[in-house]
Amino acid sequence: MFVTPAFAQAAAPGGASALASFVPLILIFGIMYFLMIRPQQKKMKEHRVMVEALRRGDQIVTQGGIVGKVSKVQEDGMVEVEIAEGVRVKVVKHTISQVLNRTEAAAS
């Protein structure tokens, strides 16, 4: 009784329009992957490589802004950092944001 012509037209079968409605969604996901997800994964990989390459004598900056020199690299994910002469603190490896000066490996 109260069916309008708009409702009657919407009920028509439209198989091709269903596929066409997913194309923008797929494009948005593709753009988000290449603009946001992929660069973040690359940055995380570079940080992991930097943390694994830490050696004694490297000058580092932590995420808290502390600048110091690595005095000992421990296997449990900790690094001992000398922030002043005679003052050493333990820092979690993954809180190191950058390496300022790298020490060269000793030639054998």
GROMACS elastic network, one bead per residue, 0.5 to 0.9 nm:
[ bonds ]
;  ai    aj funct       b0    kb
    1     4     6  0.87613   500
    3     6     6  0.82794   500
    3     7     6  0.66003   500
    3     8     6  0.71960   500
    4     7     6  0.56113   500
    4     8     6  0.66369   500
    5     8     6  0.50518   500
    5     9     6  0.62800   500
    5    10     6  0.87898   500
    6     9     6  0.52568   500
    6    10     6  0.63448   500
    6    11     6  0.89294   500
    7    10     6  0.51868   500
    7    11     6  0.65050   500
    8    11     6  0.55065   500
    8    12     6  0.72414   500
    9    12     6  0.56570   500
   10    13     6  0.82637   500
   11    14     6  0.87677   500
   14    17     6  0.54260   500
   14    18     6  0.67190   500
   15    18     6  0.54696   500
   15    19     6  0.70176   500
   16    19     6  0.54535   500
   16    20     6  0.63519   500
   16    21     6  0.88306   500
   17    21     6  0.61242   500
   17    22     6  0.89195   500
   18    21     6  0.52362   500
   18    22     6  0.68787   500
   19    22     6  0.54343   500
   19    23     6  0.68194   500
   20    23     6  0.54020   500
   20    24     6  0.78053   500
   21    24     6  0.65937   500
   21    25     6  0.75844   500
   22    25     6  0.51946   500
   22    26     6  0.62624   500
   22    27     6  0.87104   500
   23    26     6  0.51562   500
   23    27     6  0.61989   500
   23    28     6  0.86711   500
   24    28     6  0.60992   500
   24    29     6  0.86220   500
   25    28     6  0.51674   500
   25    29     6  0.63146   500
   25    30     6  0.86969   500
   26    29     6  0.51791   500
   26    30     6  0.62303   500
   26    31     6  0.87173   500
   27    30     6  0.50373   500
   27    31     6  0.61756   500
   27    32     6  0.85645   500
   28    31     6  0.51628   500
   28    32     6  0.61107   500
   28    33     6  0.85677   500
   29    32     6  0.50843   500
   29    33     6  0.61202   500
   29    34     6  0.87773   500
   30    33     6  0.51270   500
   30    34     6  0.63859   500
   30    35     6  0.86100   500
   31    34     6  0.53268   500
   31    35     6  0.59792   500
   31    36     6  0.81778   500
   32    35     6  0.52254   500
   32    36     6  0.54818   500
   32    37     6  0.67550   500
   32    38     6  0.87964   500
   33    36     6  0.56103   500
   33    38     6  0.58938   500
   33    39     6  0.86547   500
   34    37     6  0.63615   500
   34    38     6  0.54944   500
   34    39     6  0.72898   500
   35    38     6  0.68239   500
   35    39     6  0.68133   500
   35    40     6  0.89977   500
   36    39     6  0.58809   500
   36    40     6  0.63564   500
   36    41     6  0.88877   500
   37    40     6  0.53127   500
   37    41     6  0.62966   500
   37    42     6  0.87881   500
   38    41     6  0.51659   500
   38    42     6  0.62762   500
   38    43     6  0.87195   500
   39    42     6  0.50336   500
   39    43     6  0.61780   500
   39    44     6  0.86435   500
   40    43     6  0.50713   500
   40    44     6  0.61908   500
   40    45     6  0.86432   500
   41    44     6  0.50846   500
   41    45     6  0.62121   500
   41    46     6  0.87184   500
   42    45     6  0.51203   500
   42    46     6  0.62923   500
   42    47     6  0.87112   500
   43    46     6  0.51504   500
   43    47     6  0.62446   500
   43    48     6  0.86746   500
   44    47     6  0.51152   500
   44    48     6  0.61917   500
   44    49     6  0.87198   500
   45    48     6  0.50986   500
   45    49     6  0.62888   500
   45    50     6  0.86454   500
   46    49     6  0.51731   500
   46    50     6  0.61764   500
   46    51     6  0.86983   500
   47    50     6  0.50068   500
   47    51     6  0.61596   500
   47    52     6  0.86004   500
   47    94     6  0.82412   500
   47    96     6  0.88699   500
   47    97     6  0.79065   500
   47    98     6  0.83595   500
   48    51     6  0.51891   500
   48    52     6  0.61865   500
   48    53     6  0.86635   500
   48    94     6  0.78992   500
   49    52     6  0.51517   500
   49    53     6  0.62110   500
   49    54     6  0.89860   500
   50    53     6  0.52163   500
   50    54     6  0.66712   500
   50    98     6  0.79775   500
   50    99     6  0.78445   500
   51    54     6  0.55233   500
   51    93     6  0.63566   500
   51    94     6  0.67527   500
   51    96     6  0.74006   500
   51    97     6  0.89508   500
   51    98     6  0.88220   500
   51    99     6  0.89265   500
   52    55     6  0.87256   500
   52    93     6  0.85768   500
   54    57     6  0.88116   500
   54    58     6  0.68398   500
   54    70     6  0.80907   500
   54    73     6  0.73940   500
   54    79     6  0.89198   500
   54    93     6  0.88188   500
   54    99     6  0.83394   500
   54   102     6  0.83155   500
   55    58     6  0.59273   500
   55    70     6  0.69819   500
   55    71     6  0.83647   500
   55    72     6  0.77479   500
   55    73     6  0.66354   500
   55   102     6  0.80234   500
   55   103     6  0.73304   500
   55   105     6  0.86518   500
   56    59     6  0.88941   500
   56    69     6  0.77889   500
   56    70     6  0.50870   500
   56    71     6  0.52114   500
   56    72     6  0.56865   500
   56    73     6  0.66317   500
   56   103     6  0.76624   500
   57    69     6  0.57747   500
   57    70     6  0.51778   500
   57    71     6  0.61621   500
   57    72     6  0.84596   500
   57   101     6  0.85343   500
   57   102     6  0.73607   500
   57   103     6  0.58702   500
   58    68     6  0.84367   500
   58    69     6  0.56155   500
   58    70     6  0.54310   500
   58    71     6  0.82870   500
   58    99     6  0.68810   500
   58   100     6  0.74739   500
   58   101     6  0.56932   500
   58   103     6  0.55059   500
   59    67     6  0.72237   500
   59    68     6  0.56512   500
   59    70     6  0.63376   500
   59    81     6  0.88878   500
   59    98     6  0.88704   500
   59    99     6  0.59553   500
   59   100     6  0.53650   500
   59   101     6  0.50480   500
   59   102     6  0.66447   500
   59   103     6  0.83768   500
   60    66     6  0.81430   500
   60    67     6  0.57441   500
   60    68     6  0.56019   500
   60    69     6  0.61185   500
   60    70     6  0.72435   500
   60    81     6  0.85287   500
   60    96     6  0.69221   500
   60    97     6  0.77064   500
   60    98     6  0.58700   500
   60   100     6  0.54471   500
   60   101     6  0.72621   500
   60   102     6  0.87377   500
   61    64     6  0.79911   500
   61    65     6  0.59702   500
   61    66     6  0.55763   500
   61    68     6  0.66634   500
   61    69     6  0.88622   500
   61    95     6  0.89226   500
   61    96     6  0.59916   500
   61    97     6  0.58554   500
   61    98     6  0.54618   500
   61    99     6  0.63755   500
   61   100     6  0.71765   500
   62    65     6  0.52642   500
   62    66     6  0.53115   500
   62    67     6  0.66636   500
   62    68     6  0.84475   500
   62    91     6  0.82524   500
   62    94     6  0.89034   500
   62    95     6  0.57208   500
   62    97     6  0.51927   500
   62    98     6  0.70985   500
   63    66     6  0.74665   500
   63    95     6  0.55722   500
   63    96     6  0.58775   500
   63    97     6  0.53275   500
   63    98     6  0.85001   500
   64    95     6  0.81129   500
   64    96     6  0.87415   500
   64    97     6  0.88470   500
   65    97     6  0.87712   500
   66    83     6  0.74039   500
   67    81     6  0.87739   500
   67    82     6  0.87637   500
   67    83     6  0.63852   500
   67   100     6  0.89862   500
   68    81     6  0.57828   500
   68    82     6  0.53908   500
   68    84     6  0.74218   500
   68    88     6  0.89982   500
   69    80     6  0.85459   500
   69    81     6  0.54025   500
   69    82     6  0.51958   500
   69    83     6  0.65586   500
   69    84     6  0.88229   500
   70    73     6  0.72025   500
   70    79     6  0.68608   500
   70    80     6  0.59917   500
   70    82     6  0.62617   500
   70    83     6  0.88595   500
   71    79     6  0.77356   500
   71    80     6  0.55734   500
   71    81     6  0.54819   500
   71    82     6  0.61882   500
   71    88     6  0.81108   500
   72    78     6  0.87892   500
   72    79     6  0.59029   500
   72    81     6  0.71101   500
   73    76     6  0.89141   500
   73    77     6  0.82413   500
   73    78     6  0.66699   500
   73    80     6  0.63365   500
   73    81     6  0.88097   500
   73    93     6  0.87706   500
   74    77     6  0.63604   500
   74    78     6  0.53795   500
   74    79     6  0.56993   500
   74    80     6  0.76210   500
   75    78     6  0.69332   500
   75    79     6  0.85971   500
   76    79     6  0.87371   500
   77    91     6  0.86376   500
   77    92     6  0.59664   500
   77    93     6  0.55113   500
   77    94     6  0.78528   500
   78    90     6  0.63711   500
   78    91     6  0.55908   500
   78    93     6  0.53353   500
   78    94     6  0.86494   500
   79    89     6  0.82622   500
   79    90     6  0.55812   500
   79    91     6  0.52105   500
   79    92     6  0.61813   500
   79    93     6  0.59313   500
   80    88     6  0.64114   500
   80    89     6  0.56157   500
   80    91     6  0.62098   500
   80    92     6  0.88008   500
   81    87     6  0.83747   500
   81    88     6  0.54251   500
   81    89     6  0.53591   500
   81    90     6  0.61431   500
   81    91     6  0.69185   500
   82    85     6  0.69489   500
   82    86     6  0.71385   500
   82    87     6  0.56480   500
   82    89     6  0.64621   500
   82    90     6  0.88573   500
   83    86     6  0.82465   500
   83    87     6  0.59397   500
   83    88     6  0.61664   500
   83    89     6  0.74026   500
   84    87     6  0.50800   500
   84    88     6  0.73533   500
   85    88     6  0.82044   500
   91    94     6  0.85446   500
   91    95     6  0.72106   500
   91    96     6  0.80231   500
   92    95     6  0.56473   500
   92    96     6  0.75168   500
   93    96     6  0.58247   500
   94    97     6  0.77364   500
   96    99     6  0.78158   500
   99   102     6  0.68058   500
  103   106     6  0.89807   500
  104   107     6  0.86797   500
